[in-house]
Amino acid sequence: MDKIALFGGKPVREKKIFYGHQLIEDDDIRAVSDVLKSDYLTCGPKIDELEQKLCEITGAKYAVVVSNGTAALHVACMAVGVTAGDEVITTPITFAASANCAAYCGAKPVFADINPETYNIDPAKIKEKINARTKAVVAVDFTGQAVEADDIAEICHDNGLIFIEDAAHSIGTKYKGRSVGTLADITTFSFHPVKTVTSGEGGAVLTNDYELYKKIVLASHHGITHEVEEMRDKNPEGPWYYEEIALGYNYRMTDFQAALLLSQLKKLDRFSKRRKEIVDRYNKAFEEIPEIFVQKEIPESDTTRHLYIIQLVLDKLSCSRREFFDAMAAENVQCQVHYVPVYWFPYYEDMGYKKGLCPEAEKMYRSVMSIPLYPAMTDQEVDDVIKAVKKLIEYYRK
Ligand SMILES: *Cc1c(COP(=O)(O)O)cnc(C)c1O
């Protein structure tokens, strides 16, 4: 397959480079091994420390860390009371979990189309999808760029909906000077290794609302309480006694994962800065190429970018997206595509969702690819990626 489109006989890069990669350093490893030698592998002090740190970084009042970003979305929906018969509006251009979280609760995910320039969910399209059954909006800061949070908050407020921000891509991003984590009623993070900071697997749920916070804690900790005032039996038999007062899950993170994330969070500013530098370098290189459309940046968002996407203007090129993608791989630049519209998947198709539902999302999906972006990339590597893109544009230009 590598022969498909290796122009000029020699790849731009000798060694394959991937679209994303975690950066784990010696101090991260030490932080984990220290916990492994301690008394607590789970339910220990690193969890509290991490929750406090997330509040400190974002300005949110409450944070609950959980086992992954999908669990975070699930307990967010549970806390809001999403249930059978409800509808939850989200974007089709996201990882499936942003929609699945509604389905976990028996509710129906409803897809609102994207803005074709920013790729984020279009607030006007959210409005069109609201009806009496709508309970919440799950808006995704796609690639790390904040959604139009004030507009979405206003729409939610006016219609009695809860605004959940899926910030799996956007830790470190600010919107109108405010950190992601404080913009919506509930914000969720993912700390999967491709994301900006990692705990291996991990997630968090943030809110400023005490009532929601209590429900998030219950939902992610078996629905069990140890607080007498929350129990039905106000005279517990002894200190061992606890009560399950709601149905919940075990969505705990371990302490050694928390230690890894605490160590990574110390580097968030550094990672963020490097990602911004790379994005700038790419933007400058691609802005004058008419065959490439680059995601529009809104001035309200000071973005810590998770993904860098190039959108091919296919009618100006003699290749398909697939050919360009394979040719990049032949140059040893392994790209990825984010994302297949969620409702295209068989699970959703079987529930009656049809192609054509969100035309902007589908059009975007058909012509994009994500090129490498991660903090450990050297300038040379960034330049190689640019060189590969330019080389292929030259070959395929009509
Ligand atoms: C990664 C991701 C998730 C899920 O996070 P996990 O930690 O992998 O469960 C949810 N939403 C979006 C947009 C993501 O990118």
The ligand as an SDF file (V2000), in Angstrom:
LIG
                    3D

 15 15  0  0  0  0  0  0  0  0999 V2000
  -11.9760   11.0180   24.3450 C   0  0  0  0  0  0  0  0  0  0  0  0
  -13.3560   11.5790   24.3080 C   0  0  0  0  0  0  0  0  0  0  0  0
  -14.3850   11.1320   25.1460 C   0  0  0  0  0  0  0  0  0  0  0  0
  -14.2830    9.9020   25.9900 C   0  0  0  0  0  0  0  0  0  0  0  0
  -13.2520    9.8830   26.8560 O   0  0  0  0  0  0  0  0  0  0  0  0
  -12.6430    8.4840   27.3670 P   0  0  0  0  0  0  0  0  0  0  0  0
  -11.7660    8.9470   28.4760 O   0  0  0  0  0  0  0  0  0  0  0  0
  -11.9040    7.8770   26.2320 O   0  0  0  0  0  0  0  0  0  0  0  0
  -13.7840    7.6630   27.8400 O   0  0  0  0  0  0  0  0  0  0  0  0
  -15.5970   11.7990   25.1300 C   0  0  0  0  0  0  0  0  0  0  0  0
  -15.8030   12.8250   24.2980 N   0  0  0  0  0  0  0  0  0  0  0  0
  -14.8610   13.2630   23.4500 C   0  0  0  0  0  0  0  0  0  0  0  0
  -15.1560   14.4200   22.5670 C   0  0  0  0  0  0  0  0  0  0  0  0
  -13.6170   12.6380   23.4020 C   0  0  0  0  0  0  0  0  0  0  0  0
  -12.6940   13.0550   22.5380 O   0  0  0  0  0  0  0  0  0  0  0  0
  1  2  1  0
  2  3  1  0
  2 14  2  0
  3  4  1  0
  3 10  2  0
  4  5  1  0
  5  6  1  0
  6  7  2  0
  6  8  1  0
  6  9  1  0
 10 11  1  0
 11 12  2  0
 12 13  1  0
 12 14  1  0
 14 15  1  0
M  END
$$$$
